[in-house]
Amino acid sequence: MSSFELRDLLSLEEELWRMLGSDVAPGHRRALASRIIGSPEFDKLRSFWREPSRVTLDPGVGPTASTDEGFVRVAYAGLLCRPPDENGLRHYVSTLASGGTRGGVLRSLVLSEEFERRFSVLPQDTQLCELANPAKWDNAEWLDILRSLGLADDKLSMHRKPYEFAQLIYGCRALGVLRDDASIVSVGAGHEPVLYWLANHVHRVIATDIYEGVWRDVQSREGDPDVLRTPEAFAPFPYRRDRLTFLRMDGRHLAFRDGSFDIAYSLSSIEHFGGLPGAMATVREMARVLRPGGVLVLGTEYVLEGPRHEETFLPEEIAQLANQPGLELVQPIDETVYRRYSYTPVDLYQSPYLTPHMVVRFNDTVFTTVMLFLRRL
Ligand SMILES: C[S@@+](CC[C@H](N)C(=O)[O-])C[C@H]1O[C@@H](n2cnc3c(N)ncnc32)[C@H](O)[C@@H]1O
């Protein structure tokens, strides 16, 4: 854990102490504590607390939290949503009287089975086929995947690129195809970090890309052909080198036998393969190299508003891409995400690196990522 994260955790912990023991009006105190307790950051704090070597801050839990008994009552109400039972009250009050800390009491309650049960029933967004969805930043399992990729998990850093990587893994796991013995092909792969993550989790990963033309130099040089010679130079973390191979190949003509892979995916690429005809040809090829029951994952550009732009697809074109022989969407696409969120599109010409970066625009064309999961029939 980096020192930045540690500092964050400590201040969150301190804040919780302060709120539970402060003079904030009870209704507000409860609401504030609830928000913290239900947050993914608090989930992270809990894992941290489970480490036996954990040294905690105990700043005295609010000089205003009158008596030890008053404190235990507030802690029970805030964390377990109920008054303390007689035994619990007696136990914690005597722990405090014999020198135990208030921080220790809070930690015990948070690590209790009762708290675990309460926390584990929090509803989480589990949709797979959808527009890049901010709700995923409230899904603890999904956030764990994001972190395991070494990517920032805070909401201000929200970005559709990390979303695509985490959603790919989350979806393949949910569909049962991300297994130790799985074979995966990525199309228009560049040197995307998720390749290295997959190499650490499955049997074989083949990254394919043309590695030529404009992509050698533009944006983050995704099409840099150096990755063919020195893949390790692009690795964001140590990886199993024997599991990952980079090949120069056009996505519209994959040089693999039918039924070779469990997963075929392509992220932020097919919109650059020659419009809808190029994208359709690529999806057909990806379907061909999948075994029956295998999963095809596509992340591409979906126009929310305005005219079509050459490297984006209108909703009806996305429907055509998804509706191909031998493939079936695993669920209907949730295309309504941005009807329930307010957003300001990031202007890709003026501030391409601005975050949050979920909805973007080229002039009047406002678009986002759509993720599709299709089963090979
Ligand atoms: C925006 S980049 C995305 C790279 C990578 N998937 C990622 O998410 O970082 C688009 C990639 O598509 C590749 N590409 C363009 N046309 C292609 C084609 N016909 N076949 C395979 N790859 C192609 C480019 O070389 C480039 O690496």
Ligand as a Chemical Component Dictionary entry (heavy atoms), coordinates in Angstrom:
data_LIG
# 
_chem_comp.id                   LIG 
_chem_comp.type                 NON-POLYMER 
_chem_comp.pdbx_formal_charge   0 
_chem_comp.three_letter_code    LIG 
# 
loop_
_chem_comp_atom.comp_id 
_chem_comp_atom.atom_id 
_chem_comp_atom.alt_atom_id 
_chem_comp_atom.type_symbol 
_chem_comp_atom.charge 
_chem_comp_atom.model_Cartn_x 
_chem_comp_atom.model_Cartn_y 
_chem_comp_atom.model_Cartn_z 
_chem_comp_atom.pdbx_ordinal 
LIG C1  C1  C 0  -6.928 3.523  -29.631 1  
LIG S1  S1  S 1  -5.791 2.214  -29.876 2  
LIG C2  C2  C 0  -6.319 1.102  -28.609 3  
LIG C3  C3  C 0  -5.254 0.165  -28.166 4  
LIG C4  C4  C 0  -5.612 -0.718 -26.976 5  
LIG N1  N1  N 0  -6.737 -1.581 -27.255 6  
LIG C5  C5  C 0  -5.891 0.102  -25.747 7  
LIG O1  O1  O 0  -7.049 0.113  -25.299 8  
LIG O2  O2  O -1 -4.970 0.755  -25.217 9  
LIG C6  C6  C 0  -6.309 1.482  -31.384 10 
LIG C7  C7  C 0  -5.397 0.356  -31.823 11 
LIG O3  O3  O 0  -5.950 -0.278 -32.974 12 
LIG C8  C8  C 0  -4.883 -0.681 -33.821 13 
LIG N2  N2  N 0  -5.422 -0.929 -35.159 14 
LIG C9  C9  C 0  -5.865 -0.021 -36.059 15 
LIG N3  N3  N 0  -6.332 -0.663 -37.166 16 
LIG C10 C10 C 0  -6.194 -2.001 -36.933 17 
LIG C11 C11 C 0  -6.521 -3.166 -37.678 18 
LIG N4  N4  N 0  -7.085 -3.108 -38.886 19 
LIG N5  N5  N 0  -6.242 -4.367 -37.109 20 
LIG C12 C12 C 0  -5.684 -4.452 -35.884 21 
LIG N6  N6  N 0  -5.351 -3.380 -35.158 22 
LIG C13 C13 C 0  -5.603 -2.161 -35.664 23 
LIG C14 C14 C 0  -3.909 0.471  -33.720 24 
LIG O4  O4  O 0  -2.612 0.109  -34.121 25 
LIG C15 C15 C 0  -3.994 0.812  -32.231 26 
LIG O5  O5  O 0  -3.045 0.113  -31.464 27 
# 
loop_
_chem_comp_bond.comp_id 
_chem_comp_bond.atom_id_1 
_chem_comp_bond.atom_id_2 
_chem_comp_bond.value_order 
_chem_comp_bond.pdbx_ordinal 
LIG C1  S1  SING 1  
LIG S1  C2  SING 2  
LIG S1  C6  SING 3  
LIG C2  C3  SING 4  
LIG C3  C4  SING 5  
LIG C4  N1  SING 6  
LIG C4  C5  SING 7  
LIG C5  O1  DOUB 8  
LIG C5  O2  SING 9  
LIG C6  C7  SING 10 
LIG C7  O3  SING 11 
LIG C7  C15 SING 12 
LIG O3  C8  SING 13 
LIG C8  N2  SING 14 
LIG C8  C14 SING 15 
LIG N2  C9  SING 16 
LIG N2  C13 SING 17 
LIG C9  N3  DOUB 18 
LIG N3  C10 SING 19 
LIG C10 C11 SING 20 
LIG C10 C13 DOUB 21 
LIG C11 N4  SING 22 
LIG C11 N5  DOUB 23 
LIG N5  C12 SING 24 
LIG C12 N6  DOUB 25 
LIG N6  C13 SING 26 
LIG C14 O4  SING 27 
LIG C14 C15 SING 28 
LIG C15 O5  SING 29 
# 
